Amino acid sequence: MPIYGYVCNKCGHRFETLLYANETASCPTCEGTDLDQQLSLIARPAKAGPDVPMCDGAGGCGRCSPDLCA
């Protein structure tokens, strides 16, 4: 089962959830279902060489934005 990340359009809450077949996600804060699905990374990127910065989880690596690393 994939884990999906969402942003609630009603209250702005960001969350991830595990969905089974035919389930619909809802916000755990306001129970809204008007959600934007986000890219959900399984693991942080690994170093590819000595000059490639490791993702710091705060967007400082320059490869992603802080909201994707959070």
mmCIF file as Biopython writes it, N, C-alpha, C and O atoms, coordinates in Angstrom:
data_model
#
loop_
_atom_site.group_PDB
_atom_site.id
_atom_site.type_symbol
_atom_site.label_atom_id
_atom_site.label_alt_id
_atom_site.label_comp_id
_atom_site.label_asym_id
_atom_site.label_entity_id
_atom_site.label_seq_id
_atom_site.pdbx_PDB_ins_code
_atom_site.Cartn_x
_atom_site.Cartn_y
_atom_site.Cartn_z
_atom_site.occupancy
_atom_site.B_iso_or_equiv
_atom_site.auth_seq_id
_atom_site.auth_asym_id
_atom_site.pdbx_PDB_model_num
ATOM 1   N N  . MET A ? 1  ? 0.833   -1.167 0.000  1.0 0.0 1  A 1 
ATOM 2   C CA . MET A ? 1  ? 0.000   0.000  0.000  1.0 0.0 1  A 1 
ATOM 3   C C  . MET A ? 1  ? 0.889   1.245  0.000  1.0 0.0 1  A 1 
ATOM 4   O O  . MET A ? 1  ? 1.813   1.349  0.807  1.0 0.0 1  A 1 
ATOM 5   N N  . PRO A ? 2  ? 0.615   2.172  -0.889 1.0 0.0 2  A 1 
ATOM 6   C CA . PRO A ? 2  ? 1.427   3.392  -0.928 1.0 0.0 2  A 1 
ATOM 7   C C  . PRO A ? 2  ? 1.032   4.381  0.161  1.0 0.0 2  A 1 
ATOM 8   O O  . PRO A ? 2  ? -0.115  4.418  0.605  1.0 0.0 2  A 1 
ATOM 9   N N  . ILE A ? 3  ? 2.003   5.174  0.576  1.0 0.0 3  A 1 
ATOM 10  C CA . ILE A ? 3  ? 1.755   6.257  1.522  1.0 0.0 3  A 1 
ATOM 11  C C  . ILE A ? 3  ? 1.687   7.535  0.701  1.0 0.0 3  A 1 
ATOM 12  O O  . ILE A ? 3  ? 2.603   7.837  -0.064 1.0 0.0 3  A 1 
ATOM 13  N N  . TYR A ? 4  ? 0.607   8.280  0.858  1.0 0.0 4  A 1 
ATOM 14  C CA . TYR A ? 4  ? 0.419   9.512  0.112  1.0 0.0 4  A 1 
ATOM 15  C C  . TYR A ? 4  ? 0.501   10.711 1.049  1.0 0.0 4  A 1 
ATOM 16  O O  . TYR A ? 4  ? 0.062   10.648 2.197  1.0 0.0 4  A 1 
ATOM 17  N N  . GLY A ? 5  ? 1.068   11.797 0.546  1.0 0.0 5  A 1 
ATOM 18  C CA . GLY A ? 5  ? 1.093   13.054 1.263  1.0 0.0 5  A 1 
ATOM 19  C C  . GLY A ? 5  ? 0.012   13.961 0.706  1.0 0.0 5  A 1 
ATOM 20  O O  . GLY A ? 5  ? -0.248  13.962 -0.497 1.0 0.0 5  A 1 
ATOM 21  N N  . TYR A ? 6  ? -0.618  14.734 1.584  1.0 0.0 6  A 1 
ATOM 22  C CA . TYR A ? 6  ? -1.701  15.617 1.180  1.0 0.0 6  A 1 
ATOM 23  C C  . TYR A ? 6  ? -1.581  16.971 1.866  1.0 0.0 6  A 1 
ATOM 24  O O  . TYR A ? 6  ? -0.965  17.102 2.924  1.0 0.0 6  A 1 
ATOM 25  N N  . VAL A ? 7  ? -2.190  17.978 1.234  1.0 0.0 7  A 1 
ATOM 26  C CA . VAL A ? 7  ? -2.408  19.277 1.848  1.0 0.0 7  A 1 
ATOM 27  C C  . VAL A ? 7  ? -3.907  19.527 1.775  1.0 0.0 7  A 1 
ATOM 28  O O  . VAL A ? 7  ? -4.510  19.438 0.706  1.0 0.0 7  A 1 
ATOM 29  N N  . CYS A ? 8  ? -4.501  19.840 2.920  1.0 0.0 8  A 1 
ATOM 30  C CA . CYS A ? 8  ? -5.936  20.093 2.974  1.0 0.0 8  A 1 
ATOM 31  C C  . CYS A ? 8  ? -6.216  21.510 2.468  1.0 0.0 8  A 1 
ATOM 32  O O  . CYS A ? 8  ? -5.620  22.474 2.949  1.0 0.0 8  A 1 
ATOM 33  N N  . ASN A ? 9  ? -7.111  21.630 1.510  1.0 0.0 9  A 1 
ATOM 34  C CA . ASN A ? 9  ? -7.476  22.941 0.967  1.0 0.0 9  A 1 
ATOM 35  C C  . ASN A ? 9  ? -8.406  23.716 1.890  1.0 0.0 9  A 1 
ATOM 36  O O  . ASN A ? 9  ? -8.585  24.921 1.713  1.0 0.0 9  A 1 
ATOM 37  N N  . LYS A ? 10 ? -8.997  23.048 2.869  1.0 0.0 10 A 1 
ATOM 38  C CA . LYS A ? 10 ? -9.905  23.710 3.799  1.0 0.0 10 A 1 
ATOM 39  C C  . LYS A ? 10 ? -9.148  24.377 4.953  1.0 0.0 10 A 1 
ATOM 40  O O  . LYS A ? 10 ? -9.410  25.535 5.277  1.0 0.0 10 A 1 
ATOM 41  N N  . CYS A ? 11 ? -8.200  23.643 5.580  1.0 0.0 11 A 1 
ATOM 42  C CA . CYS A ? 11 ? -7.502  24.184 6.752  1.0 0.0 11 A 1 
ATOM 43  C C  . CYS A ? 11 ? -5.996  24.339 6.559  1.0 0.0 11 A 1 
ATOM 44  O O  . CYS A ? 11 ? -5.329  24.932 7.407  1.0 0.0 11 A 1 
ATOM 45  N N  . GLY A ? 12 ? -5.436  23.809 5.442  1.0 0.0 12 A 1 
ATOM 46  C CA . GLY A ? 12 ? -4.013  23.946 5.167  1.0 0.0 12 A 1 
ATOM 47  C C  . GLY A ? 12 ? -3.125  22.914 5.844  1.0 0.0 12 A 1 
ATOM 48  O O  . GLY A ? 12 ? -1.903  22.977 5.711  1.0 0.0 12 A 1 
ATOM 49  N N  . HIS A ? 13 ? -3.709  21.970 6.566  1.0 0.0 13 A 1 
ATOM 50  C CA . HIS A ? 13 ? -2.930  20.945 7.277  1.0 0.0 13 A 1 
ATOM 51  C C  . HIS A ? 13 ? -2.225  20.024 6.280  1.0 0.0 13 A 1 
ATOM 52  O O  . HIS A ? 13 ? -2.818  19.605 5.286  1.0 0.0 13 A 1 
ATOM 53  N N  . ARG A ? 14 ? -0.953  19.711 6.553  1.0 0.0 14 A 1 
ATOM 54  C CA . ARG A ? 14 ? -0.171  18.767 5.744  1.0 0.0 14 A 1 
ATOM 55  C C  . ARG A ? 14 ? -0.087  17.451 6.501  1.0 0.0 14 A 1 
ATOM 56  O O  . ARG A ? 14 ? 0.188   17.430 7.701  1.0 0.0 14 A 1 
ATOM 57  N N  . PHE A ? 15 ? -0.326  16.350 5.787  1.0 0.0 15 A 1 
ATOM 58  C CA . PHE A ? 15 ? -0.276  15.050 6.444  1.0 0.0 15 A 1 
ATOM 59  C C  . PHE A ? 15 ? 0.007   13.959 5.427  1.0 0.0 15 A 1 
ATOM 60  O O  . PHE A ? 15 ? -0.115  14.166 4.220  1.0 0.0 15 A 1 
ATOM 61  N N  . GLU A ? 16 ? 0.386   12.793 5.934  1.0 0.0 16 A 1 
ATOM 62  C CA . GLU A ? 16 ? 0.577   11.607 5.110  1.0 0.0 16 A 1 
ATOM 63  C C  . GLU A ? 16 ? -0.339  10.526 5.642  1.0 0.0 16 A 1 
ATOM 64  O O  . GLU A ? 16 ? -0.638  10.481 6.835  1.0 0.0 16 A 1 
ATOM 65  N N  . THR A ? 17 ? -0.783  9.655  4.749  1.0 0.0 17 A 1 
ATOM 66  C CA . THR A ? 17 ? -1.662  8.570  5.178  1.0 0.0 17 A 1 
ATOM 67  C C  . THR A ? 17 ? -1.477  7.354  4.277  1.0 0.0 17 A 1 
ATOM 68  O O  . THR A ? 17 ? -1.113  7.470  3.107  1.0 0.0 17 A 1 
ATOM 69  N N  . LEU A ? 18 ? -1.734  6.210  4.845  1.0 0.0 18 A 1 
ATOM 70  C CA . LEU A ? 18 ? -1.701  4.942  4.123  1.0 0.0 18 A 1 
ATOM 71  C C  . LEU A ? 18 ? -3.126  4.634  3.690  1.0 0.0 18 A 1 
ATOM 72  O O  . LEU A ? 18 ? -4.030  4.560  4.523  1.0 0.0 18 A 1 
ATOM 73  N N  . LEU A ? 19 ? -3.327  4.455  2.395  1.0 0.0 19 A 1 
ATOM 74  C CA . LEU A ? 19 ? -4.666  4.178  1.878  1.0 0.0 19 A 1 
ATOM 75  C C  . LEU A ? 19 ? -4.741  2.772  1.300  1.0 0.0 19 A 1 
ATOM 76  O O  . LEU A ? 19 ? -3.856  2.336  0.563  1.0 0.0 19 A 1 
ATOM 77  N N  . TYR A ? 20 ? -5.798  2.084  1.643  1.0 0.0 20 A 1 
ATOM 78  C CA . TYR A ? 20 ? -6.067  0.779  1.059  1.0 0.0 20 A 1 
ATOM 79  C C  . TYR A ? 20 ? -6.958  0.984  -0.164 1.0 0.0 20 A 1 
ATOM 80  O O  . TYR A ? 20 ? -7.465  2.084  -0.384 1.0 0.0 20 A 1 
ATOM 81  N N  . ALA A ? 21 ? -7.151  -0.062 -0.956 1.0 0.0 21 A 1 
ATOM 82  C CA . ALA A ? 21 ? -7.953  0.032  -2.176 1.0 0.0 21 A 1 
ATOM 83  C C  . ALA A ? 21 ? -9.332  0.612  -1.892 1.0 0.0 21 A 1 
ATOM 84  O O  . ALA A ? 21 ? -9.983  0.246  -0.914 1.0 0.0 21 A 1 
ATOM 85  N N  . ASN A ? 22 ? -9.763  1.512  -2.751 1.0 0.0 22 A 1 
ATOM 86  C CA . ASN A ? 22 ? -11.085 2.139  -2.696 1.0 0.0 22 A 1 
ATOM 87  C C  . ASN A ? 22 ? -11.321 3.021  -1.477 1.0 0.0 22 A 1 
ATOM 88  O O  . ASN A ? 22 ? -12.468 3.361  -1.186 1.0 0.0 22 A 1 
ATOM 89  N N  . GLU A ? 23 ? -10.250 3.406  -0.743 1.0 0.0 23 A 1 
ATOM 90  C CA . GLU A ? 23 ? -10.395 4.341  0.369  1.0 0.0 23 A 1 
ATOM 91  C C  . GLU A ? 23 ? -10.152 5.762  -0.126 1.0 0.0 23 A 1 
ATOM 92  O O  . GLU A ? 23 ? -9.407  5.975  -1.081 1.0 0.0 23 A 1 
ATOM 93  N N  . THR A ? 24 ? -10.778 6.718  0.522  1.0 0.0 24 A 1 
ATOM 94  C CA . THR A ? 24 ? -10.595 8.128  0.209  1.0 0.0 24 A 1 
ATOM 95  C C  . THR A ? 24 ? -9.972  8.805  1.418  1.0 0.0 24 A 1 
ATOM 96  O O  . THR A ? 24 ? -10.403 8.584  2.550  1.0 0.0 24 A 1 
ATOM 97  N N  . ALA A ? 25 ? -8.967  9.623  1.182  1.0 0.0 25 A 1 
ATOM 98  C CA . ALA A ? 25 ? -8.299  10.321 2.277  1.0 0.0 25 A 1 
ATOM 99  C C  . ALA A ? 25 ? -9.161  11.464 2.791  1.0 0.0 25 A 1 
ATOM 100 O O  . ALA A ? 25 ? -9.933  12.069 2.048  1.0 0.0 25 A 1 
ATOM 101 N N  . SER A ? 26 ? -9.010  11.742 4.079  1.0 0.0 26 A 1 
ATOM 102 C CA . SER A ? 26 ? -9.642  12.912 4.681  1.0 0.0 26 A 1 
ATOM 103 C C  . SER A ? 26 ? -8.662  13.512 5.682  1.0 0.0 26 A 1 
ATOM 104 O O  . SER A ? 26 ? -7.838  12.805 6.263  1.0 0.0 26 A 1 
ATOM 105 N N  . CYS A ? 27 ? -8.761  14.800 5.870  1.0 0.0 27 A 1 
ATOM 106 C CA . CYS A ? 27 ? -7.862  15.531 6.757  1.0 0.0 27 A 1 
ATOM 107 C C  . CYS A ? 27 ? -8.098  15.097 8.208  1.0 0.0 27 A 1 
ATOM 108 O O  . CYS A ? 27 ? -9.241  15.087 8.667  1.0 0.0 27 A 1 
ATOM 109 N N  . PRO A ? 28 ? -7.033  14.738 8.935  1.0 0.0 28 A 1 
ATOM 110 C CA . PRO A ? 28 ? -7.212  14.341 10.332 1.0 0.0 28 A 1 
ATOM 111 C C  . PRO A ? 28 ? -7.548  15.523 11.246 1.0 0.0 28 A 1 
ATOM 112 O O  . PRO A ? 28 ? -7.996  15.317 12.374 1.0 0.0 28 A 1 
ATOM 113 N N  . THR A ? 29 ? -7.336  16.759 10.775 1.0 0.0 29 A 1 
ATOM 114 C CA . THR A ? 29 ? -7.622  17.938 11.582 1.0 0.0 29 A 1 
ATOM 115 C C  . THR A ? 29 ? -9.070  18.390 11.444 1.0 0.0 29 A 1 
ATOM 116 O O  . THR A ? 29 ? -9.760  18.583 12.445 1.0 0.0 29 A 1 
ATOM 117 N N  . CYS A ? 30 ? -9.540  18.560 10.189 1.0 0.0 30 A 1 
ATOM 118 C CA . CYS A ? 30 ? -10.895 19.097 9.974  1.0 0.0 30 A 1 
ATOM 119 C C  . CYS A ? 30 ? -11.830 18.114 9.278  1.0 0.0 30 A 1 
ATOM 120 O O  . CYS A ? 30 ? -13.006 18.416 9.075  1.0 0.0 30 A 1 
ATOM 121 N N  . GLU A ? 31 ? -11.312 16.928 8.905  1.0 0.0 31 A 1 
ATOM 122 C CA . GLU A ? 31 ? -12.066 15.885 8.208  1.0 0.0 31 A 1 
ATOM 123 C C  . GLU A ? 31 ? -12.489 16.282 6.798  1.0 0.0 31 A 1 
ATOM 124 O O  . GLU A ? 31 ? -13.360 15.644 6.206  1.0 0.0 31 A 1 
ATOM 125 N N  . GLY A ? 32 ? -11.861 17.355 6.249  1.0 0.0 32 A 1 
ATOM 126 C CA . GLY A ? 32 ? -12.142 17.765 4.878  1.0 0.0 32 A 1 
ATOM 127 C C  . GLY A ? 32 ? -11.616 16.755 3.875  1.0 0.0 32 A 1 
ATOM 128 O O  . GLY A ? 32 ? -10.655 16.036 4.148  1.0 0.0 32 A 1 
ATOM 129 N N  . THR A ? 33 ? -12.249 16.706 2.717  1.0 0.0 33 A 1 
ATOM 130 C CA . THR A ? 33 ? -11.818 15.778 1.661  1.0 0.0 33 A 1 
ATOM 131 C C  . THR A ? 33 ? -11.352 16.511 0.409  1.0 0.0 33 A 1 
ATOM 132 O O  . THR A ? 33 ? -11.022 15.869 -0.588 1.0 0.0 33 A 1 
ATOM 133 N N  . ASP A ? 34 ? -11.317 17.852 0.439  1.0 0.0 34 A 1 
ATOM 134 C CA . ASP A ? 34 ? -10.790 18.642 -0.677 1.0 0.0 34 A 1 
ATOM 135 C C  . ASP A ? 34 ? -9.285  18.760 -0.450 1.0 0.0 34 A 1 
ATOM 136 O O  . ASP A ? 34 ? -8.816  19.689 0.207  1.0 0.0 34 A 1 
ATOM 137 N N  . LEU A ? 35 ? -8.531  17.802 -1.006 1.0 0.0 35 A 1 
ATOM 138 C CA . LEU A ? 35 ? -7.107  17.660 -0.731 1.0 0.0 35 A 1 
ATOM 139 C C  . LEU A ? 35 ? -6.290  17.743 -2.006 1.0 0.0 35 A 1 
ATOM 140 O O  . LEU A ? 35 ? -6.751  17.347 -3.076 1.0 0.0 35 A 1 
ATOM 141 N N  . ASP A ? 36 ? -5.067  18.260 -1.888 1.0 0.0 36 A 1 
ATOM 142 C CA . ASP A ? 36 ? -4.091  18.211 -2.977 1.0 0.0 36 A 1 
ATOM 143 C C  . ASP A ? 36 ? -3.075  17.146 -2.638 1.0 0.0 36 A 1 
ATOM 144 O O  . ASP A ? 36 ? -2.429  17.209 -1.592 1.0 0.0 36 A 1 
ATOM 145 N N  . GLN A ? 37 ? -2.926  16.152 -3.526 1.0 0.0 37 A 1 
ATOM 146 C CA . GLN A ? 37 ? -1.948  15.096 -3.297 1.0 0.0 37 A 1 
ATOM 147 C C  . GLN A ? 37 ? -0.557  15.644 -3.576 1.0 0.0 37 A 1 
ATOM 148 O O  . GLN A ? 37 ? -0.346  16.352 -4.561 1.0 0.0 37 A 1 
ATOM 149 N N  . GLN A ? 38 ? 0.393   15.313 -2.704 1.0 0.0 38 A 1 
ATOM 150 C CA . GLN A ? 38 ? 1.771   15.791 -2.802 1.0 0.0 38 A 1 
ATOM 151 C C  . GLN A ? 38 ? 2.705   14.634 -3.112 1.0 0.0 38 A 1 
ATOM 152 O O  . GLN A ? 38 ? 2.366   13.469 -2.905 1.0 0.0 38 A 1 
ATOM 153 N N  . LEU A ? 39 ? 3.877   14.971 -3.605 1.0 0.0 39 A 1 
ATOM 154 C CA . LEU A ? 39 ? 4.922   13.983 -3.806 1.0 0.0 39 A 1 
ATOM 155 C C  . LEU A ? 39 ? 5.358   13.485 -2.440 1.0 0.0 39 A 1 
ATOM 156 O O  . LEU A ? 39 ? 5.710   14.291 -1.580 1.0 0.0 39 A 1 
ATOM 157 N N  . SER A ? 40 ? 5.344   12.199 -2.223 1.0 0.0 40 A 1 
ATOM 158 C CA . SER A ? 40 ? 5.747   11.620 -0.944 1.0 0.0 40 A 1 
ATOM 159 C C  . SER A ? 40 ? 7.015   10.811 -1.170 1.0 0.0 40 A 1 
ATOM 160 O O  . SER A ? 40 ? 6.991   9.782  -1.845 1.0 0.0 40 A 1 
ATOM 161 N N  . LEU A ? 41 ? 8.118   11.278 -0.604 1.0 0.0 41 A 1 
ATOM 162 C CA . LEU A ? 41 ? 9.400   10.596 -0.761 1.0 0.0 41 A 1 
ATOM 163 C C  . LEU A ? 41 ? 9.508   9.465  0.243  1.0 0.0 41 A 1 
ATOM 164 O O  . LEU A ? 41 ? 9.142   9.622  1.408  1.0 0.0 41 A 1 
ATOM 165 N N  . ILE A ? 42 ? 10.003  8.339  -0.202 1.0 0.0 42 A 1 
ATOM 166 C CA . ILE A ? 42 ? 10.172  7.189  0.684  1.0 0.0 42 A 1 
ATOM 167 C C  . ILE A ? 42 ? 11.435  7.332  1.524  1.0 0.0 42 A 1 
ATOM 168 O O  . ILE A ? 42 ? 11.437  6.989  2.706  1.0 0.0 42 A 1 
ATOM 169 N N  . ALA A ? 43 ? 12.503  7.835  0.925  1.0 0.0 43 A 1 
ATOM 170 C CA . ALA A ? 43 ? 13.771  8.002  1.633  1.0 0.0 43 A 1 
ATOM 171 C C  . ALA A ? 43 ? 14.463  9.251  1.129  1.0 0.0 43 A 1 
ATOM 172 O O  . ALA A ? 43 ? 14.205  9.710  0.017  1.0 0.0 43 A 1 
ATOM 173 N N  . ARG A ? 44 ? 15.331  9.790  1.940  1.0 0.0 44 A 1 
ATOM 174 C CA . ARG A ? 44 ? 16.120  10.942 1.522  1.0 0.0 44 A 1 
ATOM 175 C C  . ARG A ? 44 ? 17.125  10.503 0.465  1.0 0.0 44 A 1 
ATOM 176 O O  . ARG A ? 44 ? 17.615  9.374  0.500  1.0 0.0 44 A 1 
ATOM 177 N N  . PRO A ? 45 ? 17.433  11.400 -0.480 1.0 0.0 45 A 1 
ATOM 178 C CA . PRO A ? 45 ? 18.414  11.058 -1.508 1.0 0.0 45 A 1 
ATOM 179 C C  . PRO A ? 45 ? 19.780  10.766 -0.894 1.0 0.0 45 A 1 
ATOM 180 O O  . PRO A ? 45 ? 20.184  11.417 0.070  1.0 0.0 45 A 1 
ATOM 181 N N  . ALA A ? 46 ? 20.481  9.801  -1.445 1.0 0.0 46 A 1 
ATOM 182 C CA . ALA A ? 46 ? 21.826  9.454  -0.975 1.0 0.0 46 A 1 
ATOM 183 C C  . ALA A ? 46 ? 22.860  10.254 -1.746 1.0 0.0 46 A 1 
ATOM 184 O O  . ALA A ? 46 ? 22.596  10.723 -2.853 1.0 0.0 46 A 1 
ATOM 185 N N  . LYS A ? 47 ? 24.030  10.407 -1.161 1.0 0.0 47 A 1 
ATOM 186 C CA . LYS A ? 47 ? 25.125  11.100 -1.836 1.0 0.0 47 A 1 
ATOM 187 C C  . LYS A ? 47 ? 25.553  10.311 -3.067 1.0 0.0 47 A 1 
ATOM 188 O O  . LYS A ? 47 ? 25.671  9.086  -3.029 1.0 0.0 47 A 1 
ATOM 189 N N  . ALA A ? 48 ? 25.782  11.031 -4.150 1.0 0.0 48 A 1 
ATOM 190 C CA . ALA A ? 48 ? 26.227  10.387 -5.386 1.0 0.0 48 A 1 
ATOM 191 C C  . ALA A ? 48 ? 27.722  10.562 -5.590 1.0 0.0 48 A 1 
ATOM 192 O O  . ALA A ? 48 ? 28.315  9.896  -6.439 1.0 0.0 48 A 1 
ATOM 193 N N  . GLY A ? 49 ? 28.326  11.437 -4.832 1.0 0.0 49 A 1 
ATOM 194 C CA . GLY A ? 49 ? 29.755  11.682 -4.972 1.0 0.0 49 A 1 
ATOM 195 C C  . GLY A ? 49 ? 30.208  12.737 -3.988 1.0 0.0 49 A 1 
ATOM 196 O O  . GLY A ? 49 ? 29.397  13.242 -3.212 1.0 0.0 49 A 1 
ATOM 197 N N  . PRO A ? 50 ? 31.491  13.084 -4.000 1.0 0.0 50 A 1 
ATOM 198 C CA . PRO A ? 50 ? 32.020  14.014 -3.008 1.0 0.0 50 A 1 
ATOM 199 C C  . PRO A ? 50 ? 31.503  15.448 -3.145 1.0 0.0 50 A 1 
ATOM 200 O O  . PRO A ? 50 ? 31.512  16.191 -2.164 1.0 0.0 50 A 1 
ATOM 201 N N  . ASP A ? 51 ? 31.054  15.857 -4.335 1.0 0.0 51 A 1 
ATOM 202 C CA . ASP A ? 51 ? 30.608  17.228 -4.535 1.0 0.0 51 A 1 
ATOM 203 C C  . ASP A ? 51 ? 29.091  17.393 -4.475 1.0 0.0 51 A 1 
ATOM 204 O O  . ASP A ? 51 ? 28.580  18.496 -4.669 1.0 0.0 51 A 1 
ATOM 205 N N  . VAL A ? 52 ? 28.372  16.311 -4.208 1.0 0.0 52 A 1 
ATOM 206 C CA . VAL A ? 52 ? 26.919  16.368 -4.178 1.0 0.0 52 A 1 
ATOM 207 C C  . VAL A ? 52 ? 26.476  16.466 -2.719 1.0 0.0 52 A 1 
ATOM 208 O O  . VAL A ? 52 ? 26.755  15.563 -1.930 1.0 0.0 52 A 1 
ATOM 209 N N  . PRO A ? 53 ? 25.777  17.571 -2.344 1.0 0.0 53 A 1 
ATOM 210 C CA . PRO A ? 53 ? 25.359  17.705 -0.946 1.0 0.0 53 A 1 
ATOM 211 C C  . PRO A ? 53 ? 24.254  16.724 -0.585 1.0 0.0 53 A 1 
ATOM 212 O O  . PRO A ? 53 ? 23.387  16.413 -1.401 1.0 0.0 53 A 1 
ATOM 213 N N  . MET A ? 54 ? 24.301  16.244 0.648  1.0 0.0 54 A 1 
ATOM 214 C CA . MET A ? 54 ? 23.265  15.358 1.163  1.0 0.0 54 A 1 
ATOM 215 C C  . MET A ? 54 ? 22.039  16.204 1.509  1.0 0.0 54 A 1 
ATOM 216 O O  . MET A ? 54 ? 22.181  17.323 2.004  1.0 0.0 54 A 1 
ATOM 217 N N  . CYS A ? 55 ? 20.871  15.697 1.260  1.0 0.0 55 A 1 
ATOM 218 C CA . CYS A ? 55 ? 19.659  16.411 1.617  1.0 0.0 55 A 1 
ATOM 219 C C  . CYS A ? 55 ? 19.647  16.597 3.129  1.0 0.0 55 A 1 
ATOM 220 O O  . CYS A ? 55 ? 19.806  15.636 3.881  1.0 0.0 55 A 1 
ATOM 221 N N  . ASP A ? 56 ? 19.456  17.836 3.567  1.0 0.0 56 A 1 
ATOM 222 C CA . ASP A ? 56 ? 19.470  18.119 5.004  1.0 0.0 56 A 1 
ATOM 223 C C  . ASP A ? 56 ? 18.079  18.098 5.617  1.0 0.0 56 A 1 
ATOM 224 O O  . ASP A ? 56 ? 17.932  18.340 6.815  1.0 0.0 56 A 1 
ATOM 225 N N  . GLY A ? 57 ? 17.056  17.812 4.816  1.0 0.0 57 A 1 
ATOM 226 C CA . GLY A ? 57 ? 15.705  17.735 5.328  1.0 0.0 57 A 1 
ATOM 227 C C  . GLY A ? 57 ? 15.048  19.087 5.547  1.0 0.0 57 A 1 
ATOM 228 O O  . GLY A ? 57 ? 13.921  19.161 6.036  1.0 0.0 57 A 1 
ATOM 229 N N  . ALA A ? 58 ? 15.751  20.164 5.185  1.0 0.0 58 A 1 
ATOM 230 C CA . ALA A ? 58 ? 15.196  21.507 5.379  1.0 0.0 58 A 1 
ATOM 231 C C  . ALA A ? 58 ? 15.234  22.322 4.094  1.0 0.0 58 A 1 
ATOM 232 O O  . ALA A ? 58 ? 14.992  23.529 4.124  1.0 0.0 58 A 1 
ATOM 233 N N  . GLY A ? 59 ? 15.532  21.692 2.983  1.0 0.0 59 A 1 
ATOM 234 C CA . GLY A ? 59 ? 15.581  22.397 1.710  1.0 0.0 59 A 1 
ATOM 235 C C  . GLY A ? 59 ? 16.914  23.045 1.427  1.0 0.0 59 A 1 
ATOM 236 O O  . GLY A ? 59 ? 17.077  23.700 0.398  1.0 0.0 59 A 1 
ATOM 237 N N  . GLY A ? 60 ? 17.884  22.875 2.333  1.0 0.0 60 A 1 
ATOM 238 C CA . GLY A ? 60 ? 19.194  23.507 2.176  1.0 0.0 60 A 1 
ATOM 239 C C  . GLY A ? 60 ? 20.074  22.862 1.121  1.0 0.0 60 A 1 
ATOM 240 O O  . GLY A ? 60 ? 21.097  23.432 0.739  1.0 0.0 60 A 1 
ATOM 241 N N  . CYS A ? 61 ? 19.698  21.695 0.649  1.0 0.0 61 A 1 
ATOM 242 C CA . CYS A ? 61 ? 20.508  21.009 -0.352 1.0 0.0 61 A 1 
ATOM 243 C C  . CYS A ? 61 ? 20.312  21.631 -1.731 1.0 0.0 61 A 1 
ATOM 244 O O  . CYS A ? 61 ? 21.115  21.393 -2.633 1.0 0.0 61 A 1 
ATOM 245 N N  . GLY A ? 62 ? 19.260  22.424 -1.904 1.0 0.0 62 A 1 
ATOM 246 C CA . GLY A ? 62 ? 18.988  23.048 -3.181 1.0 0.0 62 A 1 
ATOM 247 C C  . GLY A ? 62 ? 18.261  22.153 -4.156 1.0 0.0 62 A 1 
ATOM 248 O O  . GLY A ? 62 ? 17.966  22.576 -5.274 1.0 0.0 62 A 1 
ATOM 249 N N  . ARG A ? 63 ? 17.967  20.932 -3.767 1.0 0.0 63 A 1 
ATOM 250 C CA . ARG A ? 63 ? 17.290  19.992 -4.657 1.0 0.0 63 A 1 
ATOM 251 C C  . ARG A ? 63 ? 15.783  19.959 -4.435 1.0 0.0 63 A 1 
ATOM 252 O O  . ARG A ? 63 ? 15.037  19.493 -5.296 1.0 0.0 63 A 1 
ATOM 253 N N  . CYS A ? 64 ? 15.344  20.442 -3.309 1.0 0.0 64 A 1 
ATOM 254 C CA . CYS A ? 64 ? 13.919  20.435 -3.022 1.0 0.0 64 A 1 
ATOM 255 C C  . CYS A ? 64 ? 13.565  21.614 -2.138 1.0 0.0 64 A 1 
ATOM 256 O O  . CYS A ? 64 ? 14.448  22.305 -1.629 1.0 0.0 64 A 1 
ATOM 257 N N  . SER A ? 65 ? 12.294  21.840 -1.961 1.0 0.0 65 A 1 
ATOM 258 C CA . SER A ? 65 ? 11.850  22.941 -1.110 1.0 0.0 65 A 1 
ATOM 259 C C  . SER A ? 65 ? 11.656  22.423 0.309  1.0 0.0 65 A 1 
ATOM 260 O O  . SER A ? 65 ? 11.460  21.224 0.505  1.0 0.0 65 A 1 
ATOM 261 N N  . PRO A ? 66 ? 11.709  23.316 1.308  1.0 0.0 66 A 1 
ATOM 262 C CA . PRO A ? 66 ? 11.554  22.881 2.705  1.0 0.0 66 A 1 
ATOM 263 C C  . PRO A ? 66 ? 10.252  22.148 2.965  1.0 0.0 66 A 1 
ATOM 264 O O  . PRO A ? 66 ? 10.227  21.240 3.796  1.0 0.0 66 A 1 
ATOM 265 N N  . ASP A ? 67 ? 9.157   22.507 2.281  1.0 0.0 67 A 1 
ATOM 266 C CA . ASP A ? 67 ? 7.884   21.818 2.536  1.0 0.0 67 A 1 
ATOM 267 C C  . ASP A ? 67 ? 7.895   20.380 2.013  1.0 0.0 67 A 1 
ATOM 268 O O  . ASP A ? 67 ? 7.131   19.550 2.505  1.0 0.0 67 A 1 
ATOM 269 N N  . LEU A ? 68 ? 8.744   20.065 1.026  1.0 0.0 68 A 1 
ATOM 270 C CA . LEU A ? 68 ? 8.839   18.684 0.555  1.0 0.0 68 A 1 
ATOM 271 C C  . LEU A ? 68 ? 9.748   17.855 1.452  1.0 0.0 68 A 1 
ATOM 272 O O  . LEU A ? 68 ? 9.567   16.643 1.568  1.0 0.0 68 A 1 
ATOM 273 N N  . CYS A ? 69 ? 10.719  18.495 2.084  1.0 0.0 69 A 1 
ATOM 274 C CA . CYS A ? 69 ? 11.647  17.768 2.954  1.0 0.0 69 A 1 
ATOM 275 C C  . CYS A ? 69 ? 11.083  17.566 4.347  1.0 0.0 69 A 1 
ATOM 276 O O  . CYS A ? 69 ? 11.575  16.724 5.098  1.0 0.0 69 A 1 
ATOM 277 N N  . ALA A ? 70 ? 10.075  18.314 4.697  1.0 0.0 70 A 1 
ATOM 278 C CA . ALA A ? 70 ? 9.532   18.244 6.072  1.0 0.0 70 A 1 
ATOM 279 C C  . ALA A ? 70 ? 8.810   16.958 6.326  1.0 0.0 70 A 1 
ATOM 280 O O  . ALA A ? 70 ? 8.298   16.743 7.425  1.0 0.0 70 A 1 
#
